[in-house]
């Protein structure tokens, strides 16, 4: 069985996912076969594996860093919030149903056999397992039924590295308080502390590091600096929604829906020098962009109601009437249709008028579509005419079925051609997540927007996959230089 090490954080967004990815890459670079693992993930950014199963994107990122194919075994439980008190529960890539938080907490220990089966399968095939926790291990109201933090560390008999983000402030109190609040036997598992996201002169920090080590009896195995790397974010705690957009030749506004999902679809556009990509959540912020993108959502009907109530729908319809480009992906595509109906109660039930920008209707059915696809754009018109012939690939995750005059032909994994997506003048939509990840498609899309402004076509851009490979190496280089890797290998070798 593989040796294991677990990365826990004092808070959400402490950098656990990136540190785990960095360790995956470092161990790979050192010649080890390594796999990531997170027993339970709560996120709206998900991915479809080659087998058609659904998992969280954080473990996909870590698998890429490890140089292996993503497997649903790396994330056996995925929770996708549908509202403030309930989530869709996905186990081993399959939907188990929608549950209220209290009901899920009452039954989640029943999922331990699923967790262990997935973990043991991976551990038997690799040298090292890099585990990631969720939130904080010191949530004392939830510890009794924990299956993702110290509970998982115990199941895997994994030593723990505890990290905290110094950028949030109170890093010493955060680390010390977490160590103090866990049980004594759990405290014994914490073999190293990591201060993450540091900016400035480390020598000023050193006295505090020494005091922290004296207080906790646990060594600080690294102070990781703020690293300029561009990787997929796990969830809506990302700073992409609020950071200042760079100045580009074309302005692309992505609507920040309340239940936005898979916003990683647009990271590839964000890095293009011609593109200024920003997220908007009010009509006043929309302005006069060159393109508006409606992204995926975990609840299309509720988010369409929000779009209507916020005034953004009216602003987008005016934008489209002026000839402005509008794109919908997955749930955003459904919003662009004439109507949306939910006879089975897959979302909220009932029916709702759509935005009417595409001649199609969407009906929600009980079974979720999960598939990987490749395809070529056909019959694009208007602003997007030059997309014709552009190839793409990605994956679909949706409950709805959209019927109308579909124009985009896809080729699924079995070689079967099927219609998907629709284009009408300056509007198009598709169910395909990751459609911009291929450099050729992203370049063709941006070139259409540039051409509409009388500007030269976009320059060549590498595929998002190739770009991410370079980013993983940058991440690993920065983290390796900051961590005491000799100590971390000693921690690995010291497992019982």
For each residue, the residues with C-beta under 8 A, 3 or more apart:
1: 120 123 124
2: 35 122 123 124 126 127 128 129
3: 127 128 129 492 493 495
4: 123 128 129 130 131 156 157 158 159 492 495
5: 23 128 129 130 131 158 159 160 161 488 491 492
6: 130 131 132 133 152 153 156 158 159 160 161
7: 16 19 20 23 130 131 132 133 160 161 163
8: 16 133 136 137 149 150 153 160 161 162 163 190
9: 12 13 14 15 16 133 135 136 162 163 164 165
10: 14 136 138 162 163 164 174 175 177 178
11: 14 135 136 164 165 168 174
12: 9 134 135 136 237
13: 9 165 237
14: 9 10 11 163 164 165 196
15: 9 18 19 163 165 196 197 224
16: 7 8 9 19 20 132 133 163
17: 20 21 58 61 62 132 234
18: 15 21 22 229 231 475
19: 7 15 16 22 23 161 163 194 196 224 479
20: 7 16 17 23 24 36 62 130 131 132
21: 17 18 24 25 36 61 62 65 231 472 475
22: 18 19 25 26 65 475 476 478 479 480
23: 5 7 19 20 26 27 34 130 479 488
24: 20 21 27 28 34 35 36 62 63 65 66 130
25: 21 22 28 29 65 66 472 473 475 476
26: 22 23 29 30 476 479 480 485
27: 23 24 30 32 34 66 127 128 130
28: 24 25 31 32 34 65 66 67
29: 25 26 476
30: 26 27
31: 28
32: 27 28 127 128
33: 68 125 126 127 128
34: 23 24 27 28 66 68 126 127 128 129 130
35: 2 24 63 66 68 71 74 122 123 125 126 128 129 130
36: 20 21 24 59 62 63 65 66 74 129 130 131 132
37: 59 73 74 75 118 119 122 129 130 131 132 156
38: 41 56 58 59 74 75 131 132 133 134 148
39: 75 76 77 115 119 131 147 148 152
40: 76 77 78 79 108 115 134 147 148
41: 38 55 56 58 59 75 77 78 79 134 234
42: 78 79 80 81 87 134 235
43: 46 56 57 58 78 79 80 234 235
44: 80 81 235 236 259 260 261 262 298
45: 56 57 58 232 233 234 235 261 262 263 264
46: 43 54 55 56 57 78 80 90 261 262 397
47: 54 55 56 57 60 70 395
48: 52 53 54 370 371 372 395 396 397
49: 52 53 54 55 69 70 71 72 93
50: 69 372 413
51: 72 93
52: 48 49 93 370 371 372
53: 48 49 72 92 93 94 370
54: 46 47 48 49 72 78 90 93 94 95 368 370 397
55: 41 46 47 49 59 60 70 71 72 74 75 78 93
56: 38 41 43 45 46 47 59 60 75 78 234
57: 43 45 46 47 60 61 232 234 262 264
58: 17 38 41 43 45 61 62 75 132 232 234
59: 36 37 38 41 55 56 62 63 70 74 75 132
60: 47 55 56 57 63 64 70 232
61: 17 21 57 58 64 65 231 232 234
62: 17 20 21 24 36 58 59 65 66 74 130 132
63: 24 35 36 59 60 66 68 69 70 71 74
64: 60 61 67 70 468 469 472
65: 21 22 24 25 28 36 61 62 472 475 476
66: 24 25 27 28 34 35 36 62 63 130
67: 28 64
68: 33 34 35 63 71
69: 49 50 63
70: 47 49 55 59 60 63 64 74
71: 35 49 55 63 68 74 122
72: 49 51 53 54 55 75 76 92 93 118
73: 37 76 92 118 119 121 122
74: 35 36 37 38 55 59 62 63 70 71 118 122
75: 37 38 39 41 55 56 58 59 72 78
76: 39 40 72 73 91 92 111 114 115 117 118 119
77: 39 40 41 89 90 91 108 111 114 115 147
78: 40 41 42 43 46 54 55 56 75 89 90
79: 40 41 42 43 87 88 89 90 104
80: 42 43 44 46 87 88 90 261 298
81: 42 44 84 86 87 88 259 298
82: 86 87 88 98 259 298 299 347
83: 86 299 302
84: 81
85: 100 101
86: 81 82 83 98 99 100 101
87: 42 79 80 81 82 98 99 101 104
88: 79 80 81 82 95 97 98 298
89: 77 78 79 95 96 97 98 99 104
90: 46 54 77 78 79 80 93 94 95 96
91: 76 77 94 96 111 114
92: 53 72 73 76 114 118
93: 49 51 52 53 54 55 72 90 370
94: 53 54 90 91
95: 54 88 89 90 368
96: 89 90 91 99
97: 88 89
98: 82 86 87 88 89
99: 86 87 89 96 103 104 107
100: 85 86 103 104
101: 85 86 87 104 105
102: 105 106
103: 99 100 106 107
104: 79 87 89 99 100 101 107 108
105: 101 102 108 142 145
106: 102 103
107: 99 103 104 110 111
108: 40 77 104 105 111 145 147
109: 112 145 147
110: 107 113
111: 76 77 91 107 108 114 115 147
112: 109 115 116 147 155
113: 110 116 117
114: 76 77 91 92 111 117 118
115: 39 40 76 77 111 112 118 119 147 152 155
116: 112 113 119 120 155
117: 76 113 114 120 121
118: 37 72 73 74 76 92 114 115 121 122
119: 37 39 73 76 115 116 122 123 129 155 156
120: 1 116 117 123 124
121: 73 117 118 124 125
122: 2 35 37 71 73 74 118 119 125 126 129
123: 1 2 4 35 119 120 126 129 156
124: 1 2 120 121
125: 33 35 121 122
126: 2 33 34 35 122 123 129
127: 2 3 27 32 33 34
128: 2 3 4 5 27 32 33 34 35 492
129: 2 3 4 5 34 35 36 37 119 122 123 126 156 158
130: 4 5 6 7 20 23 24 27 34 35 36 37 62 66
131: 4 5 6 7 20 36 37 38 39 152 153 156 158
132: 6 7 16 17 20 36 37 38 58 59 62
133: 6 7 8 9 16 38 137 148 149 152 153
134: 12 38 40 41 42 148 149
135: 9 11 12 139 149
136: 8 9 10 11 12 139 149 178
137: 8 133 143 146 149 150 160 162 178 182 186
138: 10 177 178 181 182
139: 135 136 142 143 146 149
140: 143 181
141:
142: 105 139 145 146
143: 137 139 140 146 150 151 183
144:
145: 105 108 109 142 151
146: 137 139 142 143 149 150 151 152
147: 39 40 77 108 109 111 112 115 151 152 155
148: 38 39 40 133 134 151 152
149: 8 133 134 135 136 137 139 146 152 153
150: 8 137 143 146 153 154 160 182 183 186 189
151: 143 145 146 147 148 154 155
152: 6 39 115 131 133 146 147 148 149 155 156 158
153: 6 8 131 133 149 150 156 157 158 159 160 186 189
154: 150 151 157 186 189
155: 112 115 116 119 147 151 152
156: 4 6 37 119 123 129 131 152 153
157: 4 153 154 495 496
158: 4 5 6 129 131 152 153 189 495
159: 4 5 6 153 189 190 191 491 492 494 495
160: 5 6 7 8 137 150 153 189 190 191 192
161: 5 6 7 8 19 190 191 192 193 194 221 488 491
162: 8 9 10 137 175 178 179 190 192 193 194 218
163: 7 8 9 10 14 15 16 19 193 194 195 196
164: 9 10 11 14 168 171 174 175 178 193 194 195 196
165: 9 11 13 14 15 168 171 196 197
166: 169 171 195 196 197 198
167: 197 199 226
168: 11 164 165 171 174
169: 166
170: 173 174
171: 164 165 166 168 174 175 195
172: 175 176 208 211 212
173: 170 176 177
174: 10 11 164 168 170 171 177 178
175: 10 162 164 171 172 178 179 193 195 212 216
176: 172 173 179 180 212 215 216
177: 10 138 173 174 180 181
178: 10 136 137 138 162 164 174 175 181 182
179: 162 175 176 182 187 190 216 218
180: 176 177
181: 138 140 177 178
182: 137 138 150 178 179 186 187 190
183: 143 150 186 187
184: 187 188
185: 188 189
186: 137 150 153 154 182 183 189 190
187: 179 182 183 184 190
188: 184 185
189: 150 153 154 158 159 160 185 186
190: 8 159 160 161 162 179 182 186 187 193 218
191: 159 160 161 218 219 491 494
192: 160 161 162 218 219 220 221 222 484 487 488 491
193: 161 162 163 164 175 190 212 213 216 218 219 220 221
194: 19 161 162 163 164 220 221 222 223 224 483
195: 163 164 166 171 175 198 205 209 220 222 223 224
196: 14 15 19 163 164 165 166 224
197: 15 165 166 167 224 225 226
198: 166 195 202 205 223 224 225 226
199: 167 225 226
200: 204 205
201: 204 205
202: 198 205 206 223
203: 206
204: 200 201
205: 195 198 200 201 202 208 209 223
206: 202 203 209 210
207: 210 211
208: 172 205 211 212
209: 195 205 206 212 213 220 223
210: 206 207 213 214
211: 172 207 208 214 215
212: 172 175 176 193 208 209 215 216 220
213: 193 209 210 216 217 218 219 220
214: 210 211 217
215: 176 211 212
216: 175 176 179 193 212 213
217: 213 214
218: 162 179 190 191 192 193 213
219: 191 192 193 213 484 487
220: 192 193 194 195 209 212 213 223
221: 161 192 193 194 483 484 487 488
222: 192 194 195 479 482 483 484
223: 194 195 198 202 205 209 220 482
224: 15 19 194 195 196 197 198 227 478 479 482 483
225: 197 198 199 478 482
226: 167 197 198 199
227: 224 474 475 478 479
228: 474
229: 18 471 474 475 478
230: 267 271 467 471
231: 18 21 61 468 471 472 475
232: 45 57 58 60 61 264 267 468
233: 45 237 238 240 263 264
234: 17 41 43 45 56 57 58 61 237 238
235: 42 43 44 45 238
236: 44 241 260 263
237: 12 13 233 234
238: 233 234 235 241 263
239: 242 243
240: 233 243 263 267 270 279
241: 236 238 256 279
242: 239 279
243: 239 240
244:
245: 248 276 277 278
246: 276
247: 276
248: 245 251 272 273 274 275 276 277
249: 274 275 276 450 453 455
250: 274 275 276 290 291 446 449 450 453
251: 248 276 278 287 288 289 290 291
252: 266 269 275 276 277 278 289 290 291 292 293 449
253: 278 279 280 285 286 287 289 291 292 293
254: 263 266 277 278 279 280 292 293 295
255: 279 280 281 292 293 294 295 307 312 316 332
256: 241 260 279 280 281
257: 260 294 295 297 303 306 307 331 332
258: 297 302 303 306
259: 44 81 82 297 298 299 302 303
260: 44 236 256 257 263 295 296 297 303
261: 44 45 46 80 295 296 297 298 330 331
262: 44 45 46 57 265 295 296 329 330 397 433
263: 45 233 236 238 240 254 260 266 279 295 296
264: 45 57 232 233 267
265: 262 295 296 329 433 434 435 436
266: 252 254 263 269 270 277 293 295 436
267: 230 232 240 264 270 271 464
268: 271 272 436 437 439 442 464 467
269: 252 266 272 275 277 436 442 445 446
270: 240 266 267 275 277
271: 230 267 268 467
272: 248 268 269 275 442 446 458 461
273: 248 459
274: 248 249 250 446 450 458 459
275: 248 249 250 252 269 270 272 446
276: 245 246 247 248 249 250 251 252
277: 245 248 252 254 266 269 270
278: 245 251 252 253 254
279: 240 241 242 253 254 255 256 263
280: 253 254 255 256 285 286 312
281: 255 256 285 310
282: 285 286 310 311 312
283: 286 310 311 312 314 315
284:
285: 253 280 281 282
286: 253 280 282 283 289 292 312 315 316 319
287: 251 253
288: 251 319 324
289: 251 252 253 286 292 319 324
290: 250 251 252 324 325 449 452 453
291: 250 251 252 253 324 325 326 327 449
292: 252 253 254 255 286 289 316 319 320 324 325 326 327
293: 252 253 254 255 266 326 327 328 329 332
294: 255 257 307 316 326 327 328 329 331 332 333 335 336
295: 254 255 257 260 261 262 263 265 266 329 330 331 332
296: 260 261 262 263 265 329 330 331 332 397 433
297: 257 258 259 260 261 300 303 330 331 332
298: 44 80 81 82 88 259 261 331
299: 82 83 259 302 303 331 347 348
300: 297 303 304 331 334 335 340 347 362 400
301: 304 305 340 342 347 348 350 352
302: 83 258 259 299 305 306 347 348
303: 257 258 259 260 297 299 300 306 307 331 335
304: 300 301 307 308 313 335 340 352 354 355
305: 301 302 308 309 352
306: 257 258 302 303 309 310
307: 255 257 294 303 304 310 312 313 316 335
308: 304 305 313
309: 305 306
310: 281 282 283 306 307 313
311: 282 283 314 315
312: 255 280 282 283 286 307 315 316
313: 304 307 308 310 316 317 355
314: 283 311 317 318
315: 283 286 311 312 318 319
316: 255 286 292 294 307 312 313 319 320 326 355
317: 313 314 320 321 355 357
318: 314 315 321 322
319: 286 288 289 292 315 316 322 324 326
320: 292 316 317 323 324 326 357 426 427
321: 317 318
322: 318 319
323: 320 383 426
324: 288 289 290 291 292 319 320 426
325: 290 291 292 383 384 426 427 448 449 452
326: 291 292 293 294 316 319 320 336 357 426 427 428
327: 291 292 293 294 332 427 428 429
328: 293 294 331 332 333 334 335 336 358 427 428 429 430
329: 262 265 293 294 295 296 332 333 429 430 431 432 433 435
330: 261 262 295 296 297 333 334 396 397 398 430 431 432 433
331: 257 261 294 295 296 297 298 299 300 303 328 334 335 398
332: 255 257 293 294 295 296 297 327 328 329 335 336 429
333: 294 328 329 330 336 337 358 402 421 422 429 430 431
334: 300 328 330 331 337 340 354 362 398 400 402 429
335: 294 300 303 304 307 328 331 332 340 354 355
336: 294 326 328 332 333 354 355 357 358 427 429
337: 333 334 340 354 355 356 358 360 361 362 402 404 429
338: 353 354 356 358 359 360 361
339: 351 352 353 354 361 362
340: 300 301 304 334 335 337 351 352 354 361 362 363 364 400
341: 350 351 352 361 362 363 364
342: 301 345 346 347 348 349 350 351 363 364
343: 349 363 364
344: 364 365 366
345: 342 348 349
346: 342 364 365 366 399 400
347: 82 299 300 301 302 342 364 399
348: 299 301 302 342 345
349: 342 343 345
350: 301 341 342
351: 339 340 341 342
352: 301 304 305 339 340 341
353: 338 339 356
354: 304 334 335 336 337 338 339 340 361 362
355: 304 313 316 317 335 336 337
356: 337 338 353
357: 317 320 326 336 424 427
358: 328 333 336 337 338 404 422 424 427 429
359: 338 404 405 422 424
360: 337 338 402 403 404 405 406 422
361: 337 338 339 340 341 354 402 403 404
362: 300 334 337 339 340 341 354 400 401 402 403
363: 340 341 342 343 400 401 403
364: 340 341 342 343 344 346 347 399 400 401
365: 344 346 399 400 401
366: 344 346 399
367: 399
368: 54 95 397 398 399
369: 396 397 398 399 401 431
370: 48 52 53 54 93 395 396 397
371: 48 52 395 396 412 413
372: 48 50 52 393 394 395 412 413
373: 393 394 395 396 410 411 412 413 420 432
374: 391 392 393 410 411 412
375: 391 392 393 408 409 410 411 420 432
376: 389 390 391 392 408 409 411
377: 380 387 388 389 390 391 392 408 423
378: 388 407 408 409
379: 388 407 408 423
380: 377 384 385 386 387 388 407 423 428
381: 384 385 423 424 425
382: 385 423 424 425 426
383: 323 325 425 426 448 449 452
384: 325 380 381 387 423 426 428 445 448
385: 380 381 382 388 448
386: 380 444 447 448 451
387: 377 380 384 390 423 428 441 444 445 448
388: 377 378 379 380 385
389: 376 377
390: 376 377 387 440 441 444 445
391: 374 375 376 377 438 440 441
392: 374 375 376 377 432 435 438 441
393: 372 373 374 375 432 434 437 438
394: 372 373 432 433 434 435 437
395: 47 48 370 371 372 373 432 433 434
396: 48 330 369 370 371 373 420 431 432 433
397: 46 48 54 262 296 330 368 369 370 433
398: 330 331 334 368 369 431
399: 346 347 364 365 366 367 368 369
400: 300 334 340 346 362 363 364 365
401: 362 363 364 365 369
402: 333 334 337 360 361 362 406 422 431
403: 360 361 362 363
404: 337 358 359 360 361 422
405: 359 360 422
406: 360 402 419 420 421 422
407: 378 379 380 419 421 422 423
408: 375 376 377 378 379 419 420 421 422 423 430
409: 375 376 378 417 418 419 420
410: 373 374 375 417 418 419 420 421 432
411: 373 374 375 376 415 416 417
412: 371 372 373 374 415 416 418
413: 50 371 372 373
414:
415: 411 412
416: 411 412
417: 409 410 411
418: 409 410 412
419: 406 407 408 409 410
420: 373 375 396 406 408 409 410 430 431 432
421: 333 406 407 408 410 428 429 430 431 432
422: 333 358 359 360 402 404 405 406 407 408 428 429 430
423: 377 379 380 381 382 384 387 407 408 427 428
424: 357 358 359 381 382 427 428
425: 381 382 383
426: 320 323 324 325 326 382 383 384
427: 320 325 326 327 328 336 357 358 423 424
428: 326 327 328 380 384 387 421 422 423 424
429: 327 328 329 332 333 334 336 337 358 421 422
430: 328 329 330 333 408 420 421 422 435
431: 329 330 333 369 396 398 402 420 421
432: 329 330 373 375 392 393 394 395 396 410 420 421 435
433: 262 265 296 329 330 394 395 396 397
434: 265 393 394 395 437
435: 265 329 392 394 430 432 441
436: 265 266 268 269 441 442 445 464
437: 268 393 394 434 441 442 463 464 465
438: 391 392 393 441 442 463 464
439: 268 442 443 460 461 462 463 464 466
440: 390 391 443 444
441: 387 390 391 392 435 436 437 438 444 445
442: 268 269 272 436 437 438 439 445 446 458 461 464
443: 439 440 446 447 457 458 459 460 461
444: 386 387 390 440 441 447 448
445: 269 384 387 390 436 441 442 448 449
446: 250 269 272 274 275 442 443 449 450 458
447: 386 443 444 450 451 457 458
448: 325 383 384 385 386 387 444 445 451 452
449: 250 252 290 291 325 383 445 446 452 453
450: 249 250 274 446 447 453 455 456 457 458
451: 386 447 448 454 455 457
452: 290 325 383 448 449
453: 249 250 290 449 450
454: 451
455: 249 450 451
456: 450
457: 443 447 450 451
458: 272 274 442 443 446 447 450 461
459: 273 274 443
460: 439 443
461: 272 439 442 443 458
462: 439 466 467
463: 437 438 439 466 467
464: 267 268 436 437 438 439 442 467 468
465: 437 468 469
466: 439 462 463 469 470
467: 230 268 271 462 463 464 470 471
468: 64 231 232 464 465 471 472
469: 64 465 466 472 473
470: 466 467 473 474
471: 229 230 231 467 468 474 475
472: 21 25 64 65 231 468 469 475 476
473: 25 469 470 476 477
474: 227 228 229 470 471 477 478
475: 18 21 22 25 65 227 229 231 471 472 478 479
476: 22 25 26 29 65 472 473 479 480
477: 473 474 480 481
478: 22 224 225 227 229 474 475 481 482
479: 19 22 23 26 222 224 227 475 476 482 483
480: 22 26 476 477 483 485
481: 477 478
482: 222 223 224 225 478 479
483: 194 221 222 224 479 480 487 488
484: 192 219 221 222 487 488
485: 26 480 488 489
486: 489 490
487: 192 219 221 483 484 490 491
488: 5 23 161 192 221 483 484 485 491 492
489: 485 486 492 493
490: 486 487 493 494
491: 5 159 161 191 192 487 488 494 495
492: 3 4 5 128 159 488 489 495
493: 3 489 490
494: 159 191 490 491
495: 3 4 157 158 159 491 492
496: 157
